[in-house]
Amino acid sequence: MTTTRLEHDVKAMIEDIADPAMPTTGVMVTTAGYQSGAGSVADTYGIVIPELREPHDRDVEGRLMGVQQSVRSKVARLSELHVDATALPATGSQLRALNQELEIETPDGRRCKVLDLLQGGELTAPPEAPALAHRVTRAFDQPAVLLVGGEPVAAVRSVSGVVRELPIDPFDVTVGGRERLAWMVEDTLGGERICWFTADGALYPTKS
C-alpha cells in the first residue's frame, strides 16, 4: 500500500471516529520517510505526518551537545592527634584510629567532631594550592567533654593535631555528548524538530 493511499485510509478512519464535541487530529508516524505527494495529501486532510529517525549531523549543527569539565580536587588529612584530658579511655594510637568518631562538647552545649574542630579555617579554597602540614591546637577556657561514639569519656583542656591537604589526580567529567542522542521526531510538513530522544529514554521537546 502506498503512503498516499494509506493517508486516505487514515482520513477515512478519522472521519469514522470523529466526534463534533471532541476535535480529532490524525497522526501517522514513519521511520522510512514519505513518498512524493504525501505531504500535499496530509496537508489537505489535516493529518500530521512526523518522521521518527536517527539525527544527522546537520540536525545538531550549532547546538550544545555536551559539557566537559576538568575537576581539580584535594582531600584533608588529620594525623598526630593529641588530647590533653584528665583521663583517656584509649592509647594515642587508638585515638588516631577513632578520630572520625571523636567529638567535643563545649560547656555551652555545642558539639562538633574533633576532625572538624581542627580543620576549620585551616584548609585552602580552590584553586589555591593544598594546605601544607601544620599543627593546629584548640584550647578551651573551661574544660570541654570528649565523646567517643556519642558517649562522654573525659574532660578536655585542649586538642591538637597535624592538618594537611593532599591533591587528588585531576580528571575530566563529560555531561551529555553527541552519542547520547538516539532519535528525533521531525515535522515532515514544516521541517521543524518536534522532540529528541536520548539513548537512555529521556525525551526533550523542542520548537526548533
HELIX and SHEET records of a PDB file:
HELIX    1   1 THR A    3  ILE A   17  1                                  15    
HELIX    2   2 ALA A   38  TYR A   45  1                                   8    
HELIX    3   3 ASP A   57  VAL A   60  1                                   4    
HELIX    4   4 GLY A   92  ALA A   97  1                                   6    
HELIX    5   5 VAL A  114  GLN A  119  1                                   6    
HELIX    6   6 ARG A  178  ARG A  180  5                                   3    
SHEET    1   A 4 PRO A  50  ARG A  53  0                                        
SHEET    2   A 4 LEU A 181  ASP A 187 -1                                        
SHEET    3   A 4 ARG A 193  THR A 198 -1                                        
SHEET    4   A 4 LEU A 203  PRO A 205 -1                                        
SHEET    1   B 5 GLY A  66  ALA A  85  0                                        
SHEET    2   B 5 GLU A 151  GLY A 176 -1                                        
SHEET    3   B 5 HIS A 134  VAL A 148 -1                                        
SHEET    4   B 5 LEU A 102  GLU A 105 -1                                        
SHEET    5   B 5 ARG A 111  LYS A 113 -1                                        
END                                                                             
